[in-house]
Amino acid sequence: MNGTIASENAFTWFALLEGLPAKYTSFYLSMVAVVVLLGMAALARLALPRLLDCKDDALVPDDRLSFRNAFELFADSILGLCRRNLGHDAGRFFPLIAGVFAYVLFCNLLGLFPGFSPPTSDINTNIGVALSIFLVYNLTGLMRHGFTYVKHFFGPVLWLAPLMFVIEVIGHLSRPASLSIRLYGNMFGDHTVLDIFLNQLPGATSKVLAFGLPVVFLALGLFVSLVQAFVFSLLSTIYISLAAAHAEH
C-alpha cells in the first residue's frame, strides 16, 4: 500500500502538469511561453554590452565560449538561411526569423527539463506564432504589389474567379494551420515518447533501462527540437519570399 502511494506521489518528468485541471493546462503553457520570452530578452540584454564593446577586434572571435560567440554563431546561421530564401530582403526579415527560431527552439527545449512541458505541445501557442507569419507575408505582398497581390487570388480566367478564390484562400489558410499542427504533432509525440520511457515502463524493466536508454530519447528530443525550429523558420522564409516576389502572370 505504501509503495503504491509513493509511486503515485513520485516526481515524474512532467510533474508540473500532473493534477492540473485540463482547462488550466493551456494557461500554464502560455505562462511558460511568456517566461521563455522574458528569458530571451534577458539573454539579449546580457549579450548586448559584449557586442557593443567590439570595435577594432570585431572580426576576431573570443578565445573561449562566450555570449558573443554564441550570438554570432546563431545570427550567422539564421542570416544565412534568410539570404538563401529572401535574397536582398534578408536583412529586413532577419530579426523576425531569428526571433521565431529562438522562441520555438527554447519552447521546444523546455520539454527536456524535468517537470516542464514544452509550450509548443499546446497548439494555441503555435497558432499565435503561425498567424504572425501569416500576417507578415500577406502584408508584405500587399505593400510590394498592391492590388496585383489581391488579384492573383482570383486567377487568370474571369469565369473561374470564384472557384480560384476559394482554392487560394484555403491554400493560404492551410499555411498557418500546417505550421501549427506540424509543430504540435512532433512536440506532443516527442513529449509522449519521453514520458513513456522515463515514467511509464514497468518497474523491473524501467530499472534496467534507466541506466542508458533514456539518454537516447533525450538526445532524440534535442534533435527534434532543433529540426522543428528550423523547419518552422524555413517555411516562414519561403512564405515571405513567395509573397515578396509575386508577380502577375
N, C-alpha and C positions, 0 to 999 in steps of 0.2 A: 504493500500500500504506500509506504514512504517512498519507495522507488518510483512509483507511478506519479506521485505528487511532484517529486524532484524533477522527473522528466518533463512534466507539464510546465513547470516553472523555470526550466533551464533556459539560459540565454541562447538564442538561435541567431542565425546570420541576419535575418530581417526582423529582429525583435521589436524595433520601434513601431512596426505596423501591426504587430500582433495585439489583439484585443481592441484595436481601434475601430469604432463603428465605420461601416463602409461609406457612409455619407461624409465622413471627415477625412477619408483617405486622400481624396483629390486635393482637399485644402492643405493637408500636411505636405503633400508632394509639391504643391505650389509654393509653400513657405520655404521648403528646401531649395527650390529653384531660385527664390529671392536671395537666399543665403549664398548660392553659387554666384549670383550677380555681384553681391557685395564682396565676396572673396576675389572675384576677378578685378573689381575696382581697387581692392587693397593691393593685389599683386602689381597692377599697373602703377599704382602710386609708389610702391617700393622700387620699381624699375625705372621710373621717370628720372629721378635725380642722377642715376648712373648713366642714363642715356644722354642727359644734358651735359654731363661732365666730359663727354667725349669731344675732343677738339682736334688737335693735330694728329692724335693717335686713333682717330675714329675707325680707321681701316685695320687696326691691329687688335685682334681679339684678346680677351683676358687670358692669363696663363692657367686659369682654373675655371671650373664650372661656376657660373655666376648668373644673376638675374639678367645682366646684359647679354651674355652668351645665349641663354635660354630664349630670351625675347627676340634676339636677332635671328636665331635659327628658326623660330616659329614664324616670324614676319617674312623671312626669305622664302620659306616653303609655301606659305599662303599667297604671297605676291607672285611666285612662280605659277601657281595654279590660276590666279586671276589673269596673268599675262597670256597664258596659253589659250584661255577661253574668251577673254574680254578684249584682248589687244590693247589699243590706246586708252580704253576705258578702265584699265586695271587699277590705276591709282585712285580713280573716283569711287570705285566699289570695293576697294580693298578693305577699308575699315568695317564695312558691313559683313563681308565674307569672313574676315578674321574674327569678328565678334561672334558670328553664328557658329563657326567651327569651335572656338574656345568654349562657348556656352554649352553646346551639345556634348563636346568631349568631357567637360568637367561634370556635367549632369550624369553622363554615362558611367564615368569612373566612380561616382559615389556608390554605385551598386557593388563595388569590390570591397568596400569597408564594412566591417561587422556592424550590424544594427541599422544600416541605411538601406533604402531602396532608391534606385535611380529615378529622378523626376521624369525622365523620358520614357519610363514604363507606364506613364499615365498619358493617354492620347490627348488630353486637354492641353498639357504643356507643349506637346509637339504641334498641335494645331495653331497655337499662338505664334510660334516661330515661322511655320509654313505660311500662314496668312501674311506675315510681314514681308516675306519674299514675294508672295503673290501680288501684294500692293506695289512693291518696289518695281517689279519688272513691267507691270501694266502702266504705271505712271511713267516709267522710262520710255515705253513705246509711245504713249500719248505725247510726251514732251518732245520726242525726237521727230515724230511723223504726223502728229495731229490727227486730222480726220482720216488720213490714209490708214492709220493703225486700226481705227474702228471699222473702216470699210472692208478690211480683209476678213472680218467675221462673217460677212455676207457672201463671200466667194466671188468668183469672176463672172458667173452667169446669173442674170437677174431672176429668172424664173426658179432657180434653185436656192435663192437667197434665204427663204425661211428655213429650209432643211439645213443649209450650211451654217446658219446662225446657231441653230440648236446643237449641231455637231461641234462647232467651235467652242461654244460656251461649256459644253460637257467636257471637252478636251482640256480647256483651261482650268475648270474646277477640279478636274482629276489630278492636277499637278500638286496643289497643297494637300489633297486627300492622300495621294500616294506617298508624299514626303512624310506625312504624319503617321500613316498606317505602317509603312516600311520600318520606320524607326521604332515605333511602338512594338511591332511584332518581334523584331530582333531583340530588343532590350527585355521585353517580357519573357521571351524564350530563354535568353541567357540567364535572366533572374531565376526562372523556374528550374533550369538545369543545375545551377549553382546551389539553389535551396535543396534540391533532391539529394545531391551528393554530399552536402555538408550537414543536413539535418534529418532527412527522411529515411536514410538507409537503416536496415535492421541493426541492432546493437553490435552483434558479433562481427558482421560484415563491415560495419562502419569503423570499428576499431582497427581492422586490418587495413582498410583503405585510407584511413585518416593520416597515415604516415607519408603519403605521396600523391595519391590521386587528386585530392582537392587542389593541389598546386597546378596541376594540368588545366583544370577548369578555371582557375583564377587567371592563368596565362591566356586561356581562350577568351575569357571575359575581357581582358585588356585588349586583345586583338580585335574583338567585335566592337568594343567601344571606339577604338581608333578608326576602324573601317567605316562604321556608321556615321561618325562625324565627318569623315572625308567624303562619303557618298552624298550626304546632305548638302555639304558645301559645293561639291562638284555640280550637282544638279541645279543648285541655286545659280551658279555662274552661267550654266548653259541656258537656263530660262531667261536670265537677264540679257545674255548675248543675243538670243533669238529675237527678243523684243527690240533691242537697240539696233540690230542690223536689218530689221524687217523692211522690205521694200515692196511696193505694189507690183504685182505681176500683170 
